[in-house]
């Protein structure tokens, strides 16, 4: 295996023990309009992977492979004779079918992963629930429960009719925020404001703590809207309650925010500029409201490179569809509290990190983060972007304590919408779960670097070209979805600081890991496109 390692501003090649060098593309600069047009029109008769014009990543919450597919025929499921020790009772517990819609998981930060894995014994799941779970009413043995086709009829139907990945791992040995950062950027790190070379890996990012910008979060984030000088939403928000700023003042304030409140400007610069404007133009209450939003919007900054930078540079369309409402998880992943925190498309949060990426703001792409209702409209109109991510809210996330049936119905609605639309014959849907949620899984995660992999999660490939009833045993993680996107739309360019034209200090290039499988193995591009398989029981949510 070989990763490209970064030390300071210099790139060095570190050869690890698994094989030979990965050849990556030479550096490229931003594409001209002519080149972008050429890319758009190049495949009049596409072949192979390029038959896929639309990739949709549906990322649900917190289930291990054994929890959802541990008894699926032909898959690497729960071994016979499994019994997991319960330290409190001195007995062991055998995995059991959970026939209830009730969804009770366990702690799922990095500390929990270490206990669960127990040096490769994979027997610490009840122990982790007992040691780290701060809710005494939780049934700690529930982490041994599993579901079958009786509880998950549609998910199992997709697995039987399309492709099931039974060796897919969360990219990071931790919880949802790092997992979602890996999903869009191949890394999770803490950084100095605006400095991609200052970033250092953090696989436990904010685990066990409320992210500071969420403490007072209410409604929508006007600062994010106003960062873009051309965003019409800004002045609409400023002229509406609770601000109720007049037209002329709103236009002037828009200029102030757009010039002083990019993520890398930091809280102090933005706050000073907004407060100075407020002192001479606004009421004390209006200024107070704006100051609150400054503190929210400017708390986090992700200056390293994410996949949307490469997509934007390549003229490739993308959207991140967020189901607004309440966030899926507790403020504390070890369940010390379950205070609800709202999430909105234009508010950076744990499940919506893109508005905090410097690249997204520099490229004026924040408006590509849209409410989930837009997904249904785009699917019906045949205007899905080339790359989509669809992220749930608490109601449909399948995250403990939310019911799994609601999540399955929501996902069915998304997939049915894609199948009904005119883009179906050129679509690939990757359905997965961001982390294991504390649920039992028997497979030891491979160690690819200090951040991962995390525990095994389910993965489904649903496409008119997906192999029917195929179980993919390749070693995969969500990094493989990035790799597929890069191979399909970006000529194999990786998120590699030495070749992508935007240096950062990431320790390795995850998509370049030689042990990572190739998701194209889940497709048969020689077959005629398969007809949609519309399943019953869908639920459609245009709004929270």
Legacy VTK file of the C-alpha trace (Angstrom):
# vtk DataFile Version 3.0
C-alpha trace
ASCII
DATASET POLYDATA
POINTS 544 float
0.000 0.000 0.000
1.220 3.491 -0.688
-0.209 6.791 0.482
1.095 10.242 -0.305
2.224 11.698 3.002
2.500 15.398 3.742
4.936 17.053 6.116
4.566 20.831 6.212
4.426 22.104 2.664
6.470 19.260 1.230
5.041 16.088 -0.237
6.904 12.860 0.356
6.129 9.377 -0.813
5.950 6.883 2.018
5.882 3.264 0.926
4.007 1.124 3.390
3.871 -2.631 3.373
1.122 -3.441 0.942
2.391 -2.848 -2.554
3.509 -0.605 -5.294
3.049 3.008 -6.215
-0.284 4.414 -7.353
0.013 6.532 -10.462
-1.940 9.762 -10.160
-2.610 12.545 -12.608
-0.308 15.511 -13.018
-1.347 18.873 -11.577
-4.013 20.728 -13.479
-5.257 24.272 -13.292
-8.845 25.434 -13.443
-10.560 24.385 -16.673
-11.414 27.023 -19.206
-14.967 27.479 -20.405
-14.065 25.699 -23.661
-12.632 22.724 -21.779
-15.661 22.576 -19.487
-17.918 22.517 -22.545
-15.750 19.803 -24.071
-16.094 17.672 -20.903
-19.844 18.150 -20.874
-20.249 16.998 -24.454
-17.461 14.445 -24.725
-19.483 11.258 -24.190
-22.090 11.120 -26.924
-21.967 7.312 -26.731
-20.607 6.607 -23.257
-19.275 3.222 -22.285
-18.396 1.508 -19.037
-18.465 3.685 -15.941
-19.331 6.745 -18.030
-22.806 5.348 -18.607
-23.376 6.686 -15.098
-24.238 10.366 -15.394
-25.768 10.734 -11.933
-24.317 9.431 -8.674
-26.592 9.655 -5.619
-25.122 8.915 -2.190
-27.878 8.335 0.390
-26.239 8.305 3.820
-28.340 7.051 6.717
-27.365 6.702 10.367
-25.785 4.242 12.728
-26.172 0.576 11.914
-23.618 -2.188 11.559
-23.704 -4.756 8.786
-24.568 -7.593 11.166
-27.366 -5.490 12.661
-29.132 -5.122 9.281
-27.862 -7.981 7.101
-26.271 -10.433 9.527
-28.559 -13.258 8.377
-28.687 -12.357 4.657
-28.060 -15.456 2.468
-24.589 -15.508 0.946
-23.279 -12.595 3.010
-20.569 -12.667 5.669
-23.036 -12.590 8.539
-23.203 -13.423 12.235
-21.167 -16.565 12.952
-22.931 -19.478 14.596
-22.255 -19.812 18.297
-21.599 -16.105 18.820
-21.985 -15.033 22.447
-20.856 -11.605 23.676
-19.877 -11.165 27.348
-21.862 -8.934 29.668
-19.361 -7.762 32.324
-22.107 -6.633 34.704
-23.758 -10.065 34.906
-20.787 -12.289 34.167
-22.821 -14.022 31.464
-22.767 -13.780 27.694
-25.547 -12.750 25.332
-26.357 -14.397 22.015
-27.380 -12.130 19.105
-31.157 -12.132 18.740
-33.737 -10.970 16.223
-35.255 -7.642 17.198
-38.838 -7.748 15.957
-39.660 -4.319 17.362
-39.410 -1.065 15.462
-37.682 0.287 18.552
-34.105 1.182 17.758
-31.654 1.028 20.692
-27.953 1.336 19.888
-24.881 2.113 21.937
-22.101 4.681 22.220
-20.204 5.147 18.975
-17.292 7.518 19.396
-13.684 6.420 19.026
-13.439 5.255 22.643
-16.448 3.011 22.085
-14.906 1.591 18.911
-11.754 0.622 20.790
-13.785 -1.191 23.463
-16.070 -2.859 20.903
-13.157 -4.191 18.845
-11.243 -5.303 21.973
-7.966 -5.951 20.207
-9.675 -7.943 17.458
-11.926 -10.103 19.656
-15.007 -8.081 18.611
-16.637 -8.794 21.962
-16.781 -5.427 23.745
-20.163 -4.128 22.586
-22.066 -4.664 25.836
-19.032 -3.561 27.847
-18.874 -0.287 25.879
-22.581 0.317 26.446
-22.134 -0.240 30.170
-18.983 1.859 30.504
-19.844 4.814 28.276
-23.639 4.953 28.121
-24.871 7.760 30.371
-28.547 6.822 30.055
-29.293 4.272 32.808
-32.636 3.370 31.232
-31.008 1.994 28.086
-31.096 -1.777 27.549
-27.390 -2.384 27.010
-27.942 -5.842 25.526
-29.998 -4.309 22.686
-26.749 -3.759 20.771
-26.823 -7.521 20.072
-30.192 -7.286 18.295
-30.417 -7.770 14.537
-33.105 -7.324 11.885
-34.262 -9.532 9.030
-36.402 -9.189 5.925
-39.464 -9.133 8.156
-38.412 -5.818 9.715
-36.500 -4.490 6.690
-38.436 -5.814 3.675
-37.416 -3.051 1.279
-33.742 -2.974 2.197
-33.573 -6.735 1.758
-35.487 -6.463 -1.520
-32.865 -4.030 -2.812
-30.107 -6.422 -1.693
-31.754 -9.353 -3.492
-32.398 -7.420 -6.703
-29.277 -5.268 -6.901
-25.876 -5.442 -5.111
-25.066 -5.784 -1.426
-21.596 -4.822 -0.139
-20.717 -6.990 2.871
-17.136 -5.811 3.417
-17.732 -2.049 3.560
-16.339 -0.079 6.506
-16.969 3.379 7.837
-13.920 5.404 6.747
-13.137 6.633 10.264
-13.092 4.877 13.615
-15.442 7.380 15.197
-18.855 9.032 15.014
-20.991 10.970 12.552
-19.174 14.291 12.105
-15.795 12.757 11.135
-17.636 10.200 8.986
-19.501 12.931 7.091
-16.297 14.915 6.630
-14.669 11.819 5.127
-17.725 11.334 2.925
-17.149 14.679 1.152
-13.404 15.196 1.582
-11.562 11.998 2.536
-10.369 13.481 5.835
-11.338 14.819 9.279
-9.105 17.435 10.900
-8.785 20.491 13.101
-7.129 23.524 11.565
-6.167 27.132 12.089
-8.534 29.524 10.330
-7.998 29.584 6.596
-4.763 27.561 6.690
-4.964 24.156 4.977
-1.357 23.373 5.890
-2.152 23.727 9.606
-4.702 20.898 9.621
-4.041 17.850 11.759
-6.057 14.625 11.789
-8.765 14.413 14.409
-10.716 11.172 14.273
-12.716 12.081 17.392
-13.705 15.559 16.255
-15.969 17.116 18.905
-17.046 13.668 20.154
-18.561 13.972 23.624
-18.980 17.730 23.257
-21.548 20.064 21.829
-20.100 21.786 18.780
-19.796 25.400 19.945
-21.771 26.935 17.105
-24.818 24.822 17.871
-25.535 25.933 21.442
-27.791 28.812 20.478
-28.749 27.718 16.996
-32.275 28.629 15.954
-33.706 28.819 12.469
-31.558 29.818 9.515
-28.113 31.334 9.228
-28.261 34.753 7.610
-24.464 35.156 7.651
-24.002 32.120 5.403
-26.534 33.556 2.945
-24.825 36.948 2.993
-21.252 35.746 2.400
-21.998 35.599 -1.322
-22.418 39.091 -2.744
-24.760 37.703 -5.378
-27.058 35.699 -3.110
-30.579 37.129 -3.217
-31.543 35.132 -0.117
-29.384 37.443 1.994
-31.495 40.565 1.747
-34.715 38.564 1.943
-33.494 37.152 5.271
-32.281 40.533 6.577
-35.586 42.232 5.753
-37.579 39.462 7.497
-38.082 38.840 11.237
-36.256 38.736 13.584
-34.090 41.365 11.848
-36.691 43.412 9.944
-34.007 45.633 8.447
-35.106 48.102 5.774
-34.255 47.600 2.101
-31.488 50.213 1.869
-29.769 49.181 5.119
-30.068 45.488 4.221
-28.260 46.094 0.923
-25.436 47.926 2.704
-25.147 45.256 5.404
-24.969 42.593 2.690
-21.823 44.284 1.394
-20.300 44.429 4.887
-20.888 40.735 5.535
-19.722 39.588 2.113
-16.450 41.511 2.573
-15.710 40.490 6.170
-17.367 37.174 6.987
-15.849 34.432 4.855
-15.073 31.389 7.073
-11.352 32.161 7.095
-11.997 35.732 8.255
-12.854 34.355 11.675
-15.318 35.439 14.303
-13.513 38.566 15.527
-13.169 40.276 12.156
-16.724 39.471 11.129
-18.181 40.435 14.507
-16.322 43.761 14.570
-17.544 44.708 11.099
-21.171 43.748 11.784
-21.200 45.398 15.211
-19.723 48.617 13.821
-22.397 48.716 11.156
-25.069 47.996 13.739
-23.908 50.772 16.061
-24.657 53.407 13.432
-27.508 51.814 11.458
-29.450 49.279 13.550
-31.298 48.896 16.804
-29.602 47.194 19.720
-31.844 44.125 19.329
-31.115 43.823 15.601
-27.382 43.983 16.294
-27.709 41.386 19.034
-29.459 38.974 16.651
-26.775 39.475 14.022
-23.968 39.051 16.541
-25.459 35.683 17.508
-25.371 34.548 13.888
-21.789 35.723 13.491
-20.759 33.517 16.405
-22.632 30.572 14.884
-21.407 30.953 11.317
-17.769 31.739 12.084
-17.034 29.057 14.687
-15.931 26.266 12.347
-13.617 26.431 9.362
-12.573 23.502 7.193
-9.778 24.816 4.963
-8.600 21.506 3.472
-9.797 20.377 0.041
-13.136 18.632 -0.441
-14.465 16.807 -3.500
-16.717 19.716 -4.497
-13.588 21.745 -5.296
-12.577 19.187 -7.918
-16.141 18.951 -9.210
-16.472 22.730 -9.513
-13.113 23.009 -11.244
-14.123 20.274 -13.667
-17.476 21.848 -14.481
-19.329 18.964 -12.797
-22.628 19.772 -11.087
-23.354 18.719 -7.496
-25.902 19.187 -4.717
-26.092 18.255 -1.070
-29.750 17.672 -0.193
-30.395 18.096 3.527
-33.639 17.099 5.227
-34.188 20.096 7.468
-35.607 19.659 10.956
-33.750 18.233 13.964
-30.291 16.705 13.740
-30.230 12.889 13.855
-27.985 12.437 16.899
-27.758 13.575 20.487
-25.466 16.504 21.178
-23.223 13.880 22.791
-22.576 10.696 20.828
-22.203 8.801 24.124
-25.777 9.843 24.922
-25.263 12.048 27.951
-28.119 14.198 26.659
-30.575 14.199 23.799
-31.387 17.877 23.388
-32.698 18.490 19.899
-30.660 20.761 17.649
-32.171 22.056 14.394
-30.391 21.721 11.068
-30.936 23.897 8.019
-29.548 23.871 4.490
-27.745 27.195 4.923
-26.457 26.491 8.455
-23.196 24.622 8.948
-23.625 21.713 11.352
-22.508 18.152 12.096
-24.533 16.699 9.237
-24.093 19.727 6.975
-20.363 20.525 6.984
-20.024 21.932 3.455
-20.964 25.559 4.335
-17.837 25.590 6.559
-15.451 24.445 3.801
-13.338 27.270 2.415
-13.517 25.802 -1.087
-17.324 25.840 -1.088
-17.362 29.496 -0.055
-14.549 30.558 -2.378
-16.388 28.991 -5.317
-19.758 30.501 -4.290
-21.289 27.030 -4.080
-23.063 27.240 -0.701
-26.398 27.450 -2.497
-25.778 23.917 -3.791
-26.784 22.778 -0.300
-30.556 22.499 -0.677
-33.566 21.250 1.305
-34.520 17.648 0.568
-37.737 18.735 -1.149
-35.590 19.935 -4.025
-34.377 16.369 -4.595
-37.865 15.170 -5.520
-38.333 18.127 -7.853
-34.959 17.610 -9.544
-35.542 13.879 -9.931
-38.957 14.424 -11.525
-37.666 17.135 -13.852
-34.641 15.181 -15.022
-32.365 17.858 -13.564
-30.450 15.859 -10.972
-26.839 17.033 -10.753
-23.975 14.725 -11.626
-23.224 14.107 -7.936
-25.726 14.218 -5.066
-25.651 13.499 -1.371
-28.925 13.065 0.537
-28.812 13.473 4.329
-31.670 12.750 6.784
-33.024 14.516 9.809
-33.788 12.792 13.111
-37.262 11.640 12.117
-36.042 9.430 9.263
-32.395 8.862 10.171
-32.763 5.362 11.727
-30.546 6.682 14.514
-31.420 5.519 18.014
-34.113 6.196 19.277
-35.874 6.852 15.962
-37.842 3.993 14.352
-36.234 2.077 11.531
-39.522 1.828 9.605
-39.681 5.607 9.162
-36.159 5.656 7.731
-36.835 2.754 5.383
-39.998 4.456 4.097
-38.113 7.725 3.526
-35.250 5.996 1.674
-37.776 4.064 -0.435
-39.362 7.386 -1.376
-36.012 8.801 -2.459
-35.152 5.739 -4.544
-38.635 5.570 -6.087
-38.334 9.259 -7.012
-35.024 8.597 -8.776
-36.449 5.529 -10.533
-39.555 7.394 -11.740
-37.506 10.257 -13.178
-35.996 10.475 -16.660
-32.436 10.199 -15.257
-32.883 6.621 -13.988
-31.121 4.905 -16.907
-27.922 6.806 -16.134
-28.030 6.697 -12.328
-26.074 4.881 -9.619
-27.366 5.047 -6.043
-25.007 4.226 -3.177
-27.026 3.627 -0.010
-25.033 3.295 3.210
-24.914 4.164 6.916
-22.323 6.571 8.315
-21.165 4.495 11.320
-22.040 1.348 13.237
-24.060 3.043 16.005
-22.681 0.777 18.724
-24.367 -2.312 17.245
-22.591 -5.665 17.137
-20.484 -6.640 14.139
-18.110 -9.594 14.013
-15.591 -8.434 11.372
-12.340 -6.823 12.558
-11.858 -3.486 10.754
-8.642 -3.213 8.713
-6.099 -0.675 9.959
-5.247 1.554 6.996
-4.015 4.570 8.962
-4.425 6.060 12.431
-7.936 7.271 11.601
-9.522 4.109 10.276
-11.178 2.126 9.142
-14.137 2.147 11.479
-16.533 -0.750 11.979
-18.399 -2.449 9.152
-21.602 -0.852 7.854
-24.150 -1.936 5.211
-23.782 -0.800 1.620
-26.152 -1.187 -1.333
-25.604 -0.325 -4.995
-28.871 0.348 -6.823
-28.672 1.091 -10.538
-30.046 -0.091 -13.878
-26.545 -1.527 -14.384
-26.055 -3.027 -10.903
-25.505 -6.776 -10.818
-28.627 -8.620 -9.732
-28.439 -10.426 -6.396
-24.679 -9.926 -6.173
-22.816 -9.835 -2.858
-19.591 -7.860 -3.168
-16.879 -9.156 -0.799
-14.220 -6.594 -1.807
-12.623 -4.449 0.895
-14.447 -1.129 0.652
-15.116 2.035 2.608
-16.958 5.238 1.763
-13.633 6.317 0.238
-14.576 3.983 -2.619
-17.573 6.208 -3.390
-15.227 9.191 -3.746
-12.998 7.072 -5.969
-15.960 6.127 -8.183
-16.969 9.786 -8.531
-13.389 10.753 -9.397
-13.056 7.955 -11.959
-16.418 8.700 -13.566
-16.331 12.491 -13.742
-12.746 13.641 -13.064
-10.563 11.320 -15.142
-9.249 9.664 -11.979
-8.003 12.839 -10.282
-7.692 12.192 -6.533
-7.917 14.431 -3.502
-4.140 14.476 -3.570
-2.410 17.717 -2.501
0.530 16.967 -4.780
-1.609 16.787 -7.916
-4.947 18.514 -7.340
-3.623 22.083 -7.429
-4.601 22.912 -3.840
-2.097 21.787 -1.169
-3.244 20.732 2.267
-1.608 18.718 5.042
-3.655 15.515 4.849
-1.519 12.513 5.868
-2.537 10.252 2.985
-4.730 9.928 -0.070
-7.469 7.534 0.943
-8.761 6.842 -2.570
-5.225 5.739 -3.528
-5.015 2.929 -0.963
-4.083 -0.109 -3.042
-6.200 -2.412 -0.878
-9.379 -0.437 -1.608
-11.768 -2.277 -3.890
-13.308 -0.895 -7.061
-17.056 -0.274 -6.938
-17.274 -0.698 -10.714
-17.167 -4.455 -9.966
-20.766 -4.090 -8.744
-21.971 -3.107 -12.227
-22.509 -4.908 -15.519
-22.270 -2.141 -18.074
-22.768 -4.591 -20.930
-26.372 -5.284 -19.922
-29.365 -3.317 -21.113
-30.541 -0.864 -18.425
-32.872 -2.606 -16.012
-36.377 -1.340 -15.441
-37.186 0.519 -12.197
-38.244 -1.574 -9.229
-40.731 0.640 -7.418
-41.368 -0.624 -3.904
-44.423 0.003 -1.717
-44.447 1.762 1.612
-42.653 4.928 0.524
-42.906 8.198 2.434
-42.127 11.500 0.763
-41.067 14.528 2.758
-40.937 17.857 0.950
-40.390 19.695 4.236
-39.809 18.918 7.953
LINES 1 545
544 0 1 2 3 4 5 6 7 8 9 10 11 12 13 14 15 16 17 18 19 20 21 22 23 24 25 26 27 28 29 30 31 32 33 34 35 36 37 38 39 40 41 42 43 44 45 46 47 48 49 50 51 52 53 54 55 56 57 58 59 60 61 62 63 64 65 66 67 68 69 70 71 72 73 74 75 76 77 78 79 80 81 82 83 84 85 86 87 88 89 90 91 92 93 94 95 96 97 98 99 100 101 102 103 104 105 106 107 108 109 110 111 112 113 114 115 116 117 118 119 120 121 122 123 124 125 126 127 128 129 130 131 132 133 134 135 136 137 138 139 140 141 142 143 144 145 146 147 148 149 150 151 152 153 154 155 156 157 158 159 160 161 162 163 164 165 166 167 168 169 170 171 172 173 174 175 176 177 178 179 180 181 182 183 184 185 186 187 188 189 190 191 192 193 194 195 196 197 198 199 200 201 202 203 204 205 206 207 208 209 210 211 212 213 214 215 216 217 218 219 220 221 222 223 224 225 226 227 228 229 230 231 232 233 234 235 236 237 238 239 240 241 242 243 244 245 246 247 248 249 250 251 252 253 254 255 256 257 258 259 260 261 262 263 264 265 266 267 268 269 270 271 272 273 274 275 276 277 278 279 280 281 282 283 284 285 286 287 288 289 290 291 292 293 294 295 296 297 298 299 300 301 302 303 304 305 306 307 308 309 310 311 312 313 314 315 316 317 318 319 320 321 322 323 324 325 326 327 328 329 330 331 332 333 334 335 336 337 338 339 340 341 342 343 344 345 346 347 348 349 350 351 352 353 354 355 356 357 358 359 360 361 362 363 364 365 366 367 368 369 370 371 372 373 374 375 376 377 378 379 380 381 382 383 384 385 386 387 388 389 390 391 392 393 394 395 396 397 398 399 400 401 402 403 404 405 406 407 408 409 410 411 412 413 414 415 416 417 418 419 420 421 422 423 424 425 426 427 428 429 430 431 432 433 434 435 436 437 438 439 440 441 442 443 444 445 446 447 448 449 450 451 452 453 454 455 456 457 458 459 460 461 462 463 464 465 466 467 468 469 470 471 472 473 474 475 476 477 478 479 480 481 482 483 484 485 486 487 488 489 490 491 492 493 494 495 496 497 498 499 500 501 502 503 504 505 506 507 508 509 510 511 512 513 514 515 516 517 518 519 520 521 522 523 524 525 526 527 528 529 530 531 532 533 534 535 536 537 538 539 540 541 542 543
